[in-house]
Amino acid sequence: MSSQEHRQEAMEWVGKAYQLHMKGDVEKAIALYDKSIALCPTPEAYTFRGWAKSFHHDFEAAIQDCHQAIDLDPEYGNPYNDIGAYFLEMGQPEDAIPWLRMALKAKRYESYCFPHFNLGRIFEAEDRFEEALRHYGAALAESPGYALAAKALERVKARLEAPRVAPAG
């Protein structure tokens, strides 16, 4: 079997694993991601296996898988965003920011809305509303049907438009 045929079969296993993953059968999905990686390591298999591991809150293992994906293809954007999202889940937003920014610079990525949304979440939590507004707006521009981004954008706009109350004293 040629290397291209190995890669094609490996990606078929990723597709089957992803279907199981979306149905909630995370353990079987991880087993198929493992099978794919054993056949032909791909950034997709590592990234999605990491995402599956994150369902068990095993963020360290998920981050390690994302690093493996980046080693294979530094232009693949998904693992950068995922590392940022895992740092957010672990309560480490400052560690998330550089990874999310790298996701925005990745050349091979179809979902720039996600790192924009995650950056918006960080800046909103830090009361940096102008930056949050910019990133939520960019997320919505990338994916006009992204309901979470639309709600977040409206929430931040409302906070910016609310009358400011001077502190008592």
Secondary structure, 3 states (H helix, E strand, C coil): CCHHHHHHHHHHHHHHHHHHHHCCCHHHHHHHHHHHHHHCCCHHHHHHHHHHHHCCCCHHHHHHHHHHHHHHCCCECHHHHHHHHHHHHCCCHHHHHHHHHHHHHCCECCCCHHHHHHHHHHHHHCCCHHHHHHHHHHHHHHCCCCHHHHHHHHHHHHHHHCCCCCCCC
